Amino acid sequence: MSILYLLIPLSLILLSLAVWAFFWAVKNDQFDDLEGPAHRILFDDDENDLSPAARQRRAQDNAEPPHNPDEHDDDESNDRQGGTR
């Protein structure tokens, strides 16, 4: 019977620890996306599986060269001026 004096406070401490951990997880968005990882495994080219260097290389390969509006192609400038080649 005297063991209950130890087990009841211990169980209340463990319960409060579990409740605190649950609310911490909710607050820090640990339960934000439960279905995403299940669907992500179906795709071959997953960005999350790449290393940071590989992600940067892929982003550079897919990036378009910047368009400079001050530069004109010869064909476009001739068309605007009414000239032909």
PASEBA-1860 file (N, C-alpha, C; in nm, 3 decimals):
! residues 85
1> MSILYLLI> 0.082/-0.119/0.000/0.000/0.000/0.000/0.087/0.126/0.000 ~ 0.200/0.121/0.061/0.285/0.239/0.068/0.349/0.271/-0.068 ~ 0.352/0.172/-0.158/0.407/0.197/-0.291/0.319/0.292/-0.371 ~ 0.191/0.300/-0.338/0.102/0.393/-0.406/0.142/0.538/-0.384 ~ 0.203/0.566/-0.269/0.249/0.702/-0.243/0.361/0.742/-0.339 ~ 0.429/0.647/-0.395/0.534/0.673/-0.493/0.478/0.666/-0.636 ~ 0.392/0.568/-0.663/0.345/0.546/-0.799/0.246/0.652/-0.847 ~ 0.161/0.702/-0.761/0.062/0.803/-0.803/0.131/0.934/-0.843
9> PLSLILLS> 0.220/0.991/-0.764/0.290/1.112/-0.811/0.376/1.086/-0.935 ~ 0.438/0.970/-0.942/0.519/0.937/-1.059/0.432/0.929/-1.184 ~ 0.315/0.869/-1.174/0.226/0.860/-1.290/0.173/0.998/-1.329 ~ 0.148/1.085/-1.232/0.103/1.221/-1.263/0.213/1.301/-1.331 ~ 0.337/1.281/-1.290/0.449/1.348/-1.356/0.464/1.300/-1.499 ~ 0.455/1.170/-1.521/0.465/1.115/-1.657/0.349/1.162/-1.744 ~ 0.230/1.170/-1.687/0.113/1.217/-1.761/0.132/1.363/-1.801 ~ 0.178/1.445/-1.709/0.200/1.586/-1.741/0.310/1.602/-1.846
17> LAVWAFFW> 0.413/1.519/-1.840/0.518/1.521/-1.941/0.463/1.484/-2.079 ~ 0.377/1.384/-2.086/0.318/1.342/-2.213/0.226/1.451/-2.269 ~ 0.149/1.516/-2.183/0.060/1.623/-2.229/0.143/1.741/-2.279 ~ 0.251/1.775/-2.207/0.339/1.883/-2.252/0.401/1.850/-2.388 ~ 0.448/1.727/-2.406/0.510/1.687/-2.533/0.409/1.694/-2.647 ~ 0.285/1.655/-2.622/0.182/1.661/-2.725/0.156/1.806/-2.767 ~ 0.138/1.896/-2.671/0.110/2.035/-2.706/0.231/2.102/-2.771 ~ 0.353/2.062/-2.731/0.472/2.114/-2.798/0.474/2.072/-2.944
25> AVKNDQFD> 0.440/1.946/-2.971/0.440/1.895/-3.108/0.335/1.966/-3.193 ~ 0.219/1.991/-3.137/0.114/2.062/-3.211/0.158/2.205/-3.238 ~ 0.217/2.270/-3.140/0.261/2.408/-3.154/0.371/2.423/-3.260 ~ 0.458/2.325/-3.271/0.569/2.330/-3.366/0.538/2.260/-3.498 ~ 0.411/2.243/-3.531/0.364/2.190/-3.660/0.418/2.051/-3.692 ~ 0.431/1.967/-3.592/0.477/1.831/-3.616/0.367/1.746/-3.681 ~ 0.242/1.786/-3.667/0.130/1.712/-3.724/0.072/1.787/-3.844 ~ 0.151/1.871/-3.907/0.101/1.956/-4.014/0.061/1.877/-4.138
33> DLEGPAHR> 0.146/1.788/-4.186/0.119/1.714/-4.308/0.137/1.565/-4.282 ~ 0.027/1.496/-4.260/0.035/1.353/-4.231/0.033/1.266/-4.356 ~ -0.021/1.318/-4.467/-0.034/1.237/-4.588/0.077/1.262/-4.688 ~ 0.149/1.370/-4.676/0.254/1.405/-4.772/0.361/1.298/-4.786 ~ 0.420/1.250/-4.677/0.523/1.147/-4.691/0.471/1.018/-4.756 ~ 0.346/0.986/-4.734/0.291/0.865/-4.795/0.279/0.880/-4.947 ~ 0.247/1.000/-4.994/0.236/1.023/-5.138/0.371/1.051/-5.201 ~ 0.464/1.107/-5.126/0.594/1.144/-5.180/0.675/1.023/-5.222
41> ILFDDDEN> 0.653/0.910/-5.160/0.730/0.790/-5.194/0.697/0.739/-5.334 ~ 0.583/0.781/-5.389/0.542/0.736/-5.521/0.615/0.806/-5.634 ~ 0.679/0.919/-5.607/0.746/0.996/-5.711/0.895/0.964/-5.712 ~ 0.951/0.952/-5.834/1.092/0.918/-5.848/1.183/1.038/-5.821 ~ 1.152/1.151/-5.878/1.237/1.269/-5.865/1.188/1.355/-5.750 ~ 1.229/1.318/-5.633/1.188/1.390/-5.515/1.299/1.487/-5.474 ~ 1.265/1.614/-5.463/1.364/1.715/-5.426/1.423/1.689/-5.287 ~ 1.345/1.628/-5.198/1.393/1.605/-5.063/1.501/1.497/-5.056
49> DLSPAARQ> 1.511/1.413/-5.158/1.612/1.308/-5.159/1.747/1.356/-5.211 ~ 1.750/1.475/-5.271/1.873/1.526/-5.328/1.956/1.597/-5.222 ~ 2.085/1.597/-5.244/2.172/1.674/-5.155/2.156/1.822/-5.187 ~ 2.193/1.911/-5.097/2.180/2.054/-5.126/2.256/2.098/-5.251 ~ 2.373/2.039/-5.276/2.449/2.075/-5.397/2.374/2.029/-5.523 ~ 2.315/1.912/-5.518/2.240/1.863/-5.634/2.114/1.946/-5.658 ~ 2.050/1.991/-5.551/1.933/2.079/-5.566/1.973/2.210/-5.632 ~ 2.088/2.265/-5.592/2.132/2.391/-5.649/2.168/2.374/-5.797
57> RRAQDNAE> 2.233/2.262/-5.832/2.264/2.236/-5.973/2.138/2.222/-6.055 ~ 2.037/2.151/-6.001/1.911/2.134/-6.075/1.841/2.268/-6.092 ~ 1.844/2.352/-5.990/1.781/2.484/-6.001/1.852/2.570/-6.105 ~ 1.985/2.561/-6.112/2.058/2.638/-6.212/2.033/2.585/-6.351 ~ 2.020/2.455/-6.367/1.992/2.397/-6.498/1.853/2.434/-6.548 ~ 1.758/2.443/-6.456/1.621/2.473/-6.495/1.593/2.622/-6.506 ~ 1.683/2.704/-6.456/1.660/2.849/-6.458/1.679/2.902/-6.600 ~ 1.593/2.996/-6.638/1.604/3.060/-6.768/1.706/3.173/-6.757
65> PPHNPDEH> 1.776/3.201/-6.865/1.867/3.315/-6.859/1.786/3.444/-6.843 ~ 1.838/3.539/-6.768/1.761/3.661/-6.747/1.745/3.739/-6.877 ~ 1.628/3.795/-6.897/1.597/3.870/-7.018/1.628/4.017/-6.992 ~ 1.713/4.074/-7.072/1.748/4.215/-7.057/1.668/4.294/-7.159 ~ 1.576/4.378/-7.116/1.492/4.450/-7.212/1.568/4.556/-7.290 ~ 1.689/4.595/-7.247/1.766/4.696/-7.318/1.832/4.639/-7.444 ~ 1.854/4.508/-7.443/1.918/4.447/-7.560/1.811/4.398/-7.656 ~ 1.832/4.423/-7.784/1.735/4.381/-7.886/1.806/4.292/-7.986
73> DDDESNDR> 1.729/4.199/-8.039/1.781/4.119/-8.148/1.783/4.205/-8.274 ~ 1.871/4.171/-8.366/1.878/4.247/-8.491/1.748/4.238/-8.569 ~ 1.684/4.122/-8.568/1.558/4.106/-8.641/1.449/4.194/-8.583 ~ 1.442/4.202/-8.453/1.338/4.283/-8.389/1.361/4.431/-8.416 ~ 1.486/4.475/-8.408/1.514/4.618/-8.431/1.488/4.655/-8.576 ~ 1.518/4.565/-8.670/1.489/4.593/-8.811/1.340/4.599/-8.836 ~ 1.263/4.512/-8.771/1.119/4.514/-8.789/1.058/4.641/-8.735 ~ 1.108/4.689/-8.625/1.053/4.812/-8.567/1.087/4.933/-8.653
81> QGGTR> 1.201/4.929/-8.715/1.243/5.043/-8.796/1.186/5.036/-8.938 ~ 1.121/4.926/-8.969/1.063/4.910/-9.102/1.163/4.859/-9.203 ~ 1.280/4.825/-9.161/1.382/4.775/-9.251/1.371/4.625/-9.272 ~ 1.432/4.576/-9.376/1.435/4.433/-9.405/1.580/4.391/-9.423 ~ 1.602/4.268/-9.415/1.738/4.216/-9.432/1.760/4.168/-9.569
END
